[in-house]
Structures are given as structure tokens and as C-alpha cells.
Amino acid sequence: MLRKISLTFAVLAAGVVGAPLLAQTTDFPSKPVRIVVPFPPGGATDITARVVAAKLSTKWGQPVVIDNKAGAGGNVGSDLVAKSAPDGYNIVLGVTGSHAINVSLFKKMPYHPLSDFEPLTQATIYPNAIVVNPQVPANNLSELIAFLKKEPGKLSYGSDGNGTASHLGMEILKSRANVQLVHIPYRGSTPMITDLLGGTLMVGITGLPAVQQHLKAGKLKMIAITTPQRAPGAPEYKTVAEQGFANFNAAPWAGFFAPKGTPKPVVDKLSNDLIEALKQPDVMQKMSELGSTVVGNRPDEFRQFVSRQIEMWAEGVTISGATVD
């Protein structure tokens, strides 16, 4: 009899403990949700967040507010969410820099990309493109490498800036290909592309959308893109991986994170609803127009991806010697 009473009490206790978790799932969200974008309005990350937010707001019947908190390569906005209450009402759309590169690039980080966050889902990935001025006698990666080895140190390449995915991706490729190529950091893609078109710069690496029109006009030549697979919107462009560098993946990405300690039922609901929003046809079309590919993976898959990315970009930071105080 005593054993039956004990079992009954244990079952009832489990029900009491489980009730709040069930409520967290069924009631969430019961108030506005904030998505922090750690960059200024208008960029691809901001647009992605706003498109997804509109879908979530419709589904939940609650406002989903975009809050742009730029600064320190994404660290300011990301840190704000890392230190927010772990209840699901504050999430961040982190990127390659804020949640992979910066942990190696900055001497002092206010958070860790994994130990201070619950990964929800990878939203998108997009290719950086290695391009050359038409004067360069190379039409693919093997020809460019052969030319660089024949003329070591003769050419320079431009990137979007020190410590960016374009800079570090090229440094990793240089190391694996054993070629010499001097780095010239620019403040974004626009001034670099101007120099590429003008012939004062021969090699550049930046986001594919920024150079598409010049490639189609024949003013630049494509060498390779940095995603592991070809871009759905531009399948004619070969990847670095398929041109002799297996598993090469130095592509920028974006993904949603919640603060560490957010209850699993809330994490699961956020993940499920974010994936559903991302995979709606009009959202996928909008992302394609931005040059991005929708991913929408599960939290455990995204966590493993981020872990690998942290290791890979650490290699790029070490090779390049880049650092930020």
C-alpha cells in the first residue's frame, strides 16, 4: 500500500513539474517577440529578419519586432540577447562574424557563440565569389593558382575588410593552395569592385550578388564560389570544393539564436515555427533574390554546424594574423 501511495505521489509530482513546461509551449508567445539584428537596417541580414518576422507575427497573432543594434561586428546586438531573460521573447539573427569568426578575432568577447546561446535554426547561406579582372589569364581556379605560382607576389586581392568572411576565406584558400597573394582590405564591396572594374585591382572576393551584373556583362570573370554546393540561382558557377579543394566551405551565413537556458519546449517551438516560415515559397524566393539559399535545420544540426564553423574560421584568423582589440 505504501508503495502504491509513493508511486502515485511521484506521478502527481511529475505532472506538477511538467505543467509549467507544457504551459510554456501552449502559451508561447503571449506577448511581443523581439528579433535583434546586430547590424544597421537595409542589409541582407535585416531584410531576412523582417521577412521571417512578418510570417511569425501572422502565425502567432503577436507583434514580432525588429530591433537593429549594430556595433563591433555584430557583438553589441548579440551580447544584448545573450544577457536577456531566457524565455524566448528575445532572439538574435546572428551571422558568420558574430557567431563564428569574432570569438577568434576579438581579444575580448562579451559572450561565447555556443555556451551563451541556444541555436534555433540556420536561416540562410550565401556564396562569396572569387572574381578577376578580364586581364588576368585565368578562367577557373586551377588556372588562377597556376598563374599565381608562376608569378608569385605579382597580384593582390581585395576583400570586404579585415577579419571578414571574404578576407579569411581567401586566406584559408591561399594556405591550402600554397600561393602568394597580397591582401588589400576595403571598406565593403563597392570600392573594391570599382578598382576591379578599373583594373587597379586584379583579384577580388565578395558576396555573389554584388558582382552578378558585372559577371553577366563580361566586365569581370568568375573563378569560384565559396559555398559547398553551387548556388541554386546561379548553377553555372563552380565551387572551390569541386575545383580541387574537397569540403571547402567559407561562405557567410545567418541563423537564429535564443539565450542559453531557454526552456526546451520554447526552443523547439521557436525552431519549428522559424523553419516553417523560412520554407514558405515566397520567403525562399525572396532569399534567392538576395543571393541566399534557405537552410532551415534542426537545433542540434545547427549547433554542430556552428561548432565546425568556429574551428574553421579560427584557422583563417590564425593564418591571416587578423585581430581586433
N, C-alpha and C positions, 0 to 999 in steps of 0.2 A: 504493500500500500504506500509506504514511504517512497519507494522507487517511482511509483506512478505519479505521486504528487511532485516529486523533483523533476521528472520529465515534463510534466505539464507546465511547471514554473519556467523551465528552460525554454520551452516553445513560446510561452507568452512573452518572456523577456526578449527573445529573438525578434518577436513581432514588434515589440515596442522600439527596439533599436532600429529595425528595418523601416519602420513607419516614416521617420524623417527623410530617409533616403528616397523612399517612394514619392513622398511629397515634393522633394526637390526636383524630381523628374517630371511629375504631373503638373506642378505649379509653375515650373520654369519655362519662359520668363514671365514674371508677374509685374515687371516694370521695365523702363527703357534699358537697352543694352548699348554699351559704348564700344565701338571698334576704334582703337587708336592706330593711326597711320603715322609712323615715325619719320615722315617726310612732308614737304610742302604740298599743297593742293595742286592738282593738274597733271601729275606724273602717272606712269602706268600703275604703280602701286596704289595710288589714291583712287584711280578710276576703277581698278579691280575691287577695292573695298566698297566703293559706292554701289557698284552693280550688284554685288552679293548682298549688301545691306538692304537694298530695296526688296530683294526676294525674301530675305529673312523677316523683314517687317510685315510683309503681306502674310506670310505663313504664321507668324506668332501673334499678329494683332497688337504688336507693341512697337514703338519707335526704336529704330536702330540708328544711333547717332555716330557720325564720323567725326573724330577729333584728331586734327593734324598737330602733332607735337614733334617738330623737326629739331635736329641737332646732333652733333657728334656721330655722324654716320649711322643714325638710327638708334643710338644708345639712349637718348633722352626719352623718347616715347616708349621704348621697350622697357626701360627701368621703371617708368611710371606704372606700367601694367604689372611688372614683376612684384612691385610693392603694394599692389591693390588687394582688396579683400578677395580671397579665393572662392568666389561664389558664382562665377560665370558671367557676371554683369560687366566685366571689363576684359576685353581680349585685344590682342595686337596682331596686326598683319606684318610679321617680321619678314626679313629678306636675307639674302646671302650674307650681306655685310653684318647686319645686327645680330644674326643668329648662327654665323659660322666663321666669318673672317675676323671680326672685331676682337674675339676672345684671344687671338694670337697677335693682332695688330696693335691693340692698345695696351700700354704698360699697366694701366689700372682700369679694370672693368667693374661697373657697379652691380653686375649680375652675371650669372652663367646661363648660356643659351638653353641648357637642358635641366640642370639641377634647380633652377628657379622658375621653370615653366612646365606646363602640361601641353605637349604638342597635340594639336587637334586634327589638322589635315594640311597637306601641301596643296596650295591653291594652283600655282602655275609654275612653269619653267619656260625660259625663252633663250634662244641662242645668241651668243656673241658671234660676230663674224670677223674672220681674218681676211682682210682685203688688201689689194695692192694697186698702185698707180699703173696704168697700162704700159708704162715704160719698163716695168720690171719683167724680165724674160722668164716668167713662170705662170703656169695656168692651173697648177694644183700644188698640194703640199710637198710632194716628193721633189718636184721641180724647184720650188722655193728653197727647200732645205739644201738641195744640190748647189744652187746658186750661192747661198749664204756660206756654204763650206768652201766654195771656190773663191769667194770674195769676202773673207772673214772681217767683220767690223766695218764693212763698207756702208751698210744700210742701218737706219734707225727705224724704230716703230713707235707709233703714238698710241696712247691708251686714254681712257676717260679720267685718269688721275691716279696718284699714288695710292696703293692699297685697295683699289677697286678690283672687281672680279675680272675685268678685262686685263688689267696690269698683271695680276697674279696668275691668271690662266696662261698668258703668254710666257711668263717666266717659267712655269712648270713645263710647258712645251719646249722652250729653249733648252732646259736642262735635259729632258728626255731625248731630244734630237741632237744635243751636243753642238749647238750653233751659237754664234755670236751675233747679237743684235742689240744695239744701244736703246734704252728706254727713254722716251720723251713723254712726260706726263702732261696732259692737257686738262683744262677745266671743263670737262664734258665733251660730248661728241662733236658739237657744231664747229668749234675752231679747228679741231683735228681734221675733220672732213674737208674743211676749207683748204688746209695745207695739202691734204692728199690730192684733191682735185687740181690744185695749183702746181703740184709737182715738187714742192719743197719738202714733202714727206713721201716716202715710197711705200711704207707698210703701216697698216693701222688695224686696231681691233676694237670693236664697239658693238652695240646692240644691232642685230639684223635690221629692225625697222628703220633705223637711222640711215642706212646705206642702200636700202632696196631700190629707190628711184634711180640712184647713180649707177647701180649694177645693171638695171634694165636699160639705161641709156648708153651703156658701154663706156661710161666715164671712169669706172673702177672695175677691177676683176676680182671675182670671188676665189679664195684659196680653200677655205674650210669653215665650217661652223662648229661650235664647241659643245652642243648637246650630244648625248649618247646616240640618239636617233635623228634622222632627218626631220626637218620642220614640216609639219603637215601642210602649211600654207606655201611652202617653197621646197618641194621634194627634189628639185633639180640640184640642190646644193649638197655636196658631200660633207660628211663629218670628219673631224680629226681622227676619231676612232677607226673609221673604215679606211683610212689612208695610212695605216701602219702603226697606230698607237691604240691598241685594244684597250677598252674600258675607260678611255679618256672622257671625262665629263667635267668641264669647267664652265658650266652655264649658270647664269643668275636664276634665282627662283624666289618665290614668295609663299608664305604659309601662315596659318593662324595658330596662335598660342594663347593659353589661359594661364593665370598664375599657378604656381606649384601649390598643391593641396586642394585644388578644386575637386569636389566630390566626383567619383567615377560616373554616377548616373548623369550628372550635369555635363561632364566631359563627353560622354557617349552621345547625349542629345545634341550638344553643340556640333560634334563631329558629323553625326548623321545629317543634320539639317544643313550644315555648310556644304557637305558633299552633294546633297540633293540640289542645293542652289547652284553650285558650280557646274553641275552636269545638265542643267537645263539648256536646250538647244540655242536659245538666244544669248545666254551667257557665254557659251562656248564659242559662238560666232563672234561676239564682241571681243573675247580674249584673242581669237585668231586675228582679228583686225589690228590688235595691238602687237601682234607678233609673238604672242604667248600661246602655250598649249596647256590646257587644264589637266591637272593630275587627279586630285581628289582621293587620296589614300587614307587608310585607317591610322589611328593614333600610334599604334606600335610600329607600323611600317614607316611612318613619318619620323618617329623618334630614331629608328635605326638609320634612316637617310641622313638626318641632321648630324648624328654621331660620326658617320663616314665623312660628311662634308667638313666638319670641324677638323678632322685629321688631314683631309686633303688640302684645305686652304692653309693649314699650318705649314705644310710643306712649301706652299707658294710664298708665304710670308718669310720663312727661313731662307729660301733661295734668293728672294728679292732683297732681303735686308730691310724691308719697309717697316716703319714703326710710327706710332703716334703717341705723343706724351699725354 
